[in-house]
Amino acid sequence: MAEAEQPQIYLVTPREFELSAFCDRLAAVLDAHEIACVRLALATQDEDRLSRAADACREITHARDIALVIDSHLILAERLGLDGVHLTDGARSVRTARKALGSDAIVGAYCAASRHEGMNAGEAGADYIGFGPVGATALGDGSLAGHELFEWWSQMIELPVVAEGALDAALMEALAPVTDFFAIGDEIWGSDDPAKALGALIAAMG
């Protein structure tokens, strides 16, 4: 990635949302900002709810020529005509996902703060590696993906890298030179105006 390039925004849905209200909010954000990809990250394991949410989000994203991926669910990604899958178990499922979805699908792998796991996922065929959380959060085991991890990755590895988890304006400003994407979700959806909140974070990248 060229030094001067600004990272792209990778939008992540809330873990829980009311579909009709969220669709309007999603469309407003996509119309206000340039978004590289949207990830459906619903916590539910209810197939019907996931399918309805995926169908609704796909209509919105594809109308704007934006890719839509789903957390973990390979079969739904294929069945619902989504653009790929975001795996949350590091390198473990990457080969399986690639085989199931084919070479054109997006297969991303979240690797927490593990450089080793990221490299393994890349070798297994992932299209991007996600590291996080980058900001302090009570979730997980408390370990953070620090600046030095992104700096090393951006210098040594060509595979795109995504920074996510408890981002704020200061972190985005600091990480902008060493990451390809920022995954933004909870940082904006709690706001009355998510598009405006995202605009403030984008402005912080400089």
KEGU-315037 format. One record per residue: x, y, z of N, C-alpha, C in turn. Coordinates in steps of 0.05 Angstrom, whole numbers, padded with zeros to 5 digits, always signed. Example, Ala and Ser with C-alpha at 12.3 -4.5 7.8 and 13.67 -1.06 7.14 Angstrom:
! residues 2
+00264-00114+00156+00246-00090+00156+00264-00066+00156 +00257-00045+00142+00273-00021+00143+00258+00001+00157 
END
This chain:
! residues 206
+00017-00024+00000+00000+00000+00000+00017+00025+00000 +00012+00043-00017+00028+00068-00019+00023+00085+00006 +00045+00098+00015+00044+00114+00039+00021+00134+00039 +00017+00146+00016-00002+00169+00014-00031+00160+00013 -00036+00134+00008-00063+00125+00006-00077+00125+00033 -00102+00135+00033-00117+00135+00058-00131+00107+00060 -00132+00096+00085-00146+00071+00088-00175+00073+00080 -00186+00050+00071-00214+00049+00063-00231+00041+00088 -00257+00047+00086-00275+00040+00108-00290+00014+00101 -00289-00004+00120-00302-00030+00119-00324-00029+00141 -00349-00027+00132-00371-00023+00151-00381-00049+00162 -00385-00050+00189-00394-00074+00202-00421-00068+00215 -00441-00086+00210-00468-00081+00221-00467-00086+00252 -00487-00076+00266-00490-00082+00294-00494-00112+00298 -00490-00122+00322-00495-00151+00328-00525-00156+00330 -00540-00135+00334-00569-00138+00337-00582-00113+00325 -00602-00116+00308-00616-00093+00298-00644-00100+00288 -00661-00079+00288-00688-00082+00277-00686-00076+00247 -00694-00094+00230-00686-00094+00202-00695-00069+00187 -00720-00062+00189-00730-00039+00172-00716-00013+00180 -00713-00009+00206-00700+00016+00215-00671+00016+00207 -00657-00007+00210-00629-00008+00204-00623-00004+00174 -00640-00014+00158-00636-00012+00129-00635+00018+00120 -00652+00034+00132-00651+00063+00126-00625+00075+00135 -00616+00067+00159-00591+00078+00170-00567+00069+00153 -00568+00044+00145-00546+00033+00128-00545+00048+00102 -00567+00051+00089-00568+00065+00063-00558+00094+00066 -00565+00107+00088-00556+00135+00092-00526+00137+00095 -00514+00117+00109-00484+00117+00112-00471+00112+00085 -00482+00092+00070-00469+00085+00045-00472+00108+00024 -00493+00123+00026-00497+00146+00008-00479+00170+00016 -00471+00171+00041-00456+00194+00051-00426+00191+00048 -00417+00165+00047-00388+00160+00048-00380+00138+00029 -00355+00138+00021-00345+00116+00004-00338+00092+00022 -00352+00070+00018-00349+00046+00034-00339+00024+00016 -00318+00010+00026-00306-00011+00009-00322-00037+00010 -00333-00043+00034-00346-00069+00038-00364-00067+00063 -00385-00083+00064-00402-00084+00088-00402-00113+00098 -00401-00116+00124-00401-00143+00136-00426-00146+00154 -00442-00166+00148-00465-00172+00164-00455-00189+00188 -00458-00177+00212-00446-00189+00236-00466-00195+00258 -00491-00202+00250-00512-00208+00269-00503-00231+00287 -00509-00228+00313-00502-00249+00333-00520-00273+00331 -00544-00269+00321-00563-00291+00321-00554-00315+00305 -00563-00339+00313-00558-00363+00298-00584-00372+00284 -00604-00355+00284-00629-00361+00271-00627-00358+00241 -00629-00380+00227-00624-00379+00198-00644-00361+00183 -00669-00360+00191-00688-00344+00178-00682-00314+00182 -00675-00307+00207-00668-00278+00212-00644-00270+00197 -00624-00287+00197-00599-00281+00182-00605-00278+00152 -00621-00296+00142-00627-00296+00113-00642-00270+00105 -00662-00263+00122-00677-00238+00116-00659-00214+00117 -00642-00213+00138-00624-00190+00141-00604-00189+00117 -00594-00212+00109-00575-00213+00087-00588-00204+00061 -00612-00214+00056-00627-00206+00032-00631-00175+00031 -00639-00164+00054-00645-00135+00055-00619-00119+00051 -00598-00127+00065-00572-00113+00063-00560-00116+00035 -00563-00140+00023-00552-00144-00003-00565-00126-00024 -00591-00122-00022-00605-00103-00040-00593-00075-00038 -00588-00067-00014-00577-00040-00009-00548-00037-00019 -00532-00057-00012-00503-00055-00019-00499-00059-00049 -00512-00079-00060-00507-00085-00089-00518-00063-00107 -00539-00049-00098-00549-00027-00114-00528-00005-00116 -00510-00004-00096-00489+00016-00096-00462+00005-00103 -00462-00020-00114-00438-00034-00123-00417-00037-00100 -00428-00045-00076-00411-00049-00053-00414-00079-00045 -00391-00092-00039-00392-00120-00032-00404-00124-00004 -00418-00147-00001-00429-00155+00025-00419-00182+00033 -00406-00184+00056-00397-00210+00067-00412-00215+00093 -00412-00240+00101-00425-00248+00126-00406-00261+00145 -00410-00257+00171-00393-00270+00191-00397-00301+00190 -00377-00315+00184-00374-00344+00189-00392-00364+00173 -00415-00356+00164-00434-00375+00153-00430-00380+00123 -00413-00400+00118-00406-00407+00090-00431-00414+00073 -00448-00431+00084-00471-00440+00068-00489-00417+00061 -00494-00400+00081-00512-00377+00075-00499-00358+00055 -00473-00354+00057-00460-00336+00038-00464-00346+00010 -00462-00372+00006-00465-00383-00021-00495-00383-00029 -00512-00391-00011-00541-00393-00018-00553-00366-00024 -00545-00346-00010-00557-00320-00012-00544-00301-00032 -00524-00311-00046-00511-00295-00066-00495-00272-00054 -00482-00276-00031-00465-00256-00019-00437-00257-00032 -00422-00237-00026-00395-00235-00039-00373-00250-00024 -00380-00260-00001-00359-00275+00013-00365-00278+00043 -00344-00285+00058-00348-00292+00086-00325-00280+00102 -00331-00272+00127-00311-00262+00145-00308-00283+00167 -00285-00296+00169-00281-00317+00188-00269-00306+00214 -00279-00316+00236-00270-00305+00262-00252-00324+00277 -00244-00346+00265-00227-00366+00278-00199-00367+00267 -00189-00344+00259-00161-00343+00249-00158-00358+00222 -00138-00375+00221-00132-00389+00196-00147-00415+00193 -00161-00424+00214-00172-00451+00215-00190-00458+00192 -00208-00440+00184-00228-00447+00165-00223-00435+00137 -00200-00423+00133-00195-00408+00108-00196-00427+00084 -00181-00449+00085-00180-00468+00062-00208-00479+00056 -00223-00486+00077-00250-00496+00073-00268-00476+00059 -00266-00451+00069-00282-00429+00057-00275-00424+00028 -00249-00424+00023-00240-00419-00005-00250-00441-00023 -00248-00465-00014-00257-00488-00031-00287-00487-00035 -00302-00479-00014-00331-00479-00016-00341-00456-00034 -00329-00433-00031-00339-00408-00044-00325-00401-00071 -00302-00413-00075-00289-00409-00101-00269-00385-00100 -00255-00382-00122-00232-00363-00122-00242-00334-00123 -00266-00329-00133-00276-00302-00135-00288-00290-00110 -00294-00307-00091-00307-00298-00066-00287-00284-00048 -00296-00266-00032-00280-00253-00011-00279-00272+00013 -00255-00278+00022-00251-00294+00046-00232-00278+00064 -00243-00268+00086-00227-00253+00105-00224-00268+00131 -00202-00263+00145-00196-00278+00170-00189-00259+00192 -00204-00260+00213-00197-00244+00237-00178-00260+00254 -00155-00248+00260-00133-00263+00274-00125-00250+00300 -00144-00236+00313-00139-00223+00339-00113-00207+00338 -00093-00214+00354-00068-00199+00354-00044-00217+00347 -00050-00238+00332-00030-00258+00326-00018-00255+00298 +00006-00246+00297+00021-00244+00271+00023-00271+00258 +00029-00291+00274+00032-00319+00264+00007-00329+00251 -00016-00325+00265-00042-00333+00255-00048-00319+00229 -00042-00293+00228-00047-00277+00204-00031-00288+00180 -00006-00295+00185+00010-00306+00163+00000-00333+00154 -00009-00349+00173-00021-00375+00165-00046-00372+00149 -00063-00353+00157-00088-00348+00143-00082-00338+00114 -00062-00321+00112-00054-00311+00085-00044-00334+00068 -00028-00351+00079-00018-00374+00063-00040-00393+00055 -00061-00394+00072-00084-00412+00066-00103-00400+00045 -00099-00375+00038-00115-00363+00017-00134-00341+00024 -00130-00329+00048-00147-00306+00056-00142-00282+00038 -00162-00266+00034-00160-00241+00018-00151-00218+00035 -00157-00219+00060-00148-00198+00079-00146-00210+00107 -00131-00197+00124-00128-00205+00151-00137-00183+00169 -00154-00189+00189-00163-00170+00209-00148-00174+00235 -00139-00152+00247-00127-00152+00273-00142-00134+00292 -00144-00142+00317-00158-00125+00336-00162-00140+00362 -00174-00128+00383-00182-00100+00381-00157-00081+00383 -00160-00058+00371-00138-00039+00372-00142-00019+00395 -00166-00017+00405-00171+00001+00428-00179-00015+00453 -00178-00002+00476-00184-00015+00501-00213-00023+00502 -00218-00048+00509-00246-00058+00511-00246-00081+00532 -00269-00084+00545-00272-00106+00564-00276-00133+00551 -00281-00133+00525-00286-00158+00510-00260-00173+00505 -00262-00199+00502-00238-00215+00496-00220-00218+00521 -00195-00223+00516-00176-00229+00539-00160-00205+00547 -00166-00182+00535-00152-00158+00543-00127-00152+00526 -00119-00170+00509-00096-00165+00492-00103-00147+00468 -00086-00129+00461-00091-00110+00440-00073-00115+00416 -00083-00108+00392-00067-00108+00368-00054-00081+00366 -00029-00079+00372-00015-00054+00375-00005-00042+00348 +00004-00018+00350+00013-00004+00326+00036-00019+00313 +00054-00031+00329+00077-00044+00318+00069-00069+00301 +00047-00082+00307+00038-00104+00291+00030-00095+00263 +00014-00073+00262+00006-00062+00236+00030-00051+00220 +00048-00039+00235+00072-00028+00221+00088-00050+00209 +00093-00071+00224+00108-00094+00214+00094-00106+00190 +00067-00110+00192+00052-00123+00171+00053-00106+00145 +00049-00080+00148+00049-00063+00124+00076-00062+00110 +00097-00066+00125+00124-00066+00113+00131-00093+00101 +00122-00114+00113+00132-00141+00106+00112-00157+00089 +00087-00152+00091+00066-00170+00079+00049-00153+00060 +00045-00164+00036+00029-00149+00016-00001-00152+00021 -00010-00173+00034-00038-00178+00038-00051-00155+00054 -00074-00145+00045-00087-00123+00059-00094-00130+00088 -00092-00110+00105-00097-00113+00134-00118-00094+00143 -00135-00104+00161-00158-00089+00172-00154-00085+00201 -00157-00060+00210-00156-00053+00239-00184-00051+00249 -00190-00065+00271-00217-00063+00282-00218-00066+00312 -00240-00057+00324-00244-00060+00352-00238-00036+00369 -00259-00022+00379-00257+00000+00397-00240+00023+00385 -00244+00029+00360-00230+00051+00347-00240+00078+00356 -00223+00097+00356-00231+00125+00360-00214+00143+00341 -00219+00169+00342-00206+00187+00323-00176+00186+00326 -00166+00185+00351-00137+00185+00356-00124+00160+00345 -00137+00137+00350-00126+00112+00339-00126+00111+00309 -00147+00122+00297-00148+00122+00268-00127+00140+00256 -00122+00162+00269-00101+00180+00259-00074+00166+00261 -00069+00152+00283-00043+00139+00287-00039+00115+00269 -00060+00100+00264-00058+00075+00248-00061+00080+00218 -00071+00103+00210-00077+00108+00181-00053+00102+00163 -00028+00108+00171-00006+00102+00153+00001+00073+00151 -00009+00056+00169+00000+00028+00169-00022+00007+00167 -00046+00016+00159-00068-00004+00155-00081+00003+00128 -00094-00018+00117-00108-00014+00091-00138-00008+00095 -00149-00019+00116-00178-00015+00122-00182-00010+00151 -00203+00005+00158-00213+00007+00185-00241-00005+00185 -00245-00026+00202-00272-00037+00205-00287-00021+00226 -00308-00008+00218-00323+00010+00235-00351-00001+00239 -00360-00004+00264-00387-00014+00269-00399-00001+00293 -00394-00013+00317-00405-00002+00342-00397+00027+00346 -00374+00035+00334-00365+00062+00338-00385+00083+00328 -00402+00075+00309-00421+00095+00298-00451+00088+00302 -00458+00063+00304-00486+00055+00304-00502+00065+00328 -00488+00070+00350-00502+00081+00374-00509+00110+00372 -00498+00123+00351-00503+00152+00347-00530+00157+00334 -00541+00180+00339-00566+00188+00326-00562+00191+00296 -00538+00198+00288-00532+00203+00260-00506+00188+00253 -00508+00162+00247-00484+00146+00241-00467+00157+00218 -00480+00168+00198-00464+00179+00175-00447+00203+00185 -00458+00219+00202-00442+00242+00213-00420+00232+00231 -00426+00212+00247-00405+00200+00265-00382+00188+00249 -00389+00175+00227-00368+00163+00210-00352+00185+00197 -00365+00206+00188-00351+00229+00176-00330+00240+00195 -00336+00242+00220-00317+00252+00240-00293+00234+00243 -00297+00208+00242-00275+00189+00244-00258+00190+00219 -00271+00192+00196-00256+00193+00170-00239+00218+00170 -00250+00240+00180-00235+00266+00180-00210+00263+00198 -00211+00246+00218-00188+00243+00236-00164+00229+00223 -00170+00216+00200-00147+00202+00187-00128+00222+00174 -00137+00247+00171-00120+00267+00160-00119+00268+00130 
END
